[in-house]
Amino acid sequence: MFRADPHYPRIILSFVYRGYQIQVEQEEANDQVIYSAWANYAVGCAVAVPIAYSRSETIRRAKLWVDRRCQ
């Protein structure tokens, strides 16, 4: 029997940048802390950073993702 194991994100930081609500998530995989970032906006959401290995790298890359879409 297949059992779905739901994923509940652990949001550790949330902030608004250029009209996007950025949510930074922290997880642990293979004894390694990893981060990802979601970008929420008026018409939907997207994974801005699928994987990063530090909180500061995640924030920097999420802002860069937003900057590229706002050009």
Steps between C-alpha positions, in 0.01 A plus 500: 500500500630844405504760776550861412723682744392864491763771500446781746742783431689650792501869415775671699492842336250699300542846348370719219739593221384714205140388545580128535449318830814288540481201734820320598459138599748284695520121479742224580599240243775242546616674820544826307299817561362631173293804414257594226302813423151557367394822329131580542339773292157623394426227245684200645822371648823343381804328643761774468782294655456122494806425716770695678738422783486823703231745599691796356551324164128422488402862564751633245381260230132565574555875460687438176209287375258786572734759344514302174119495477463871578723621214 
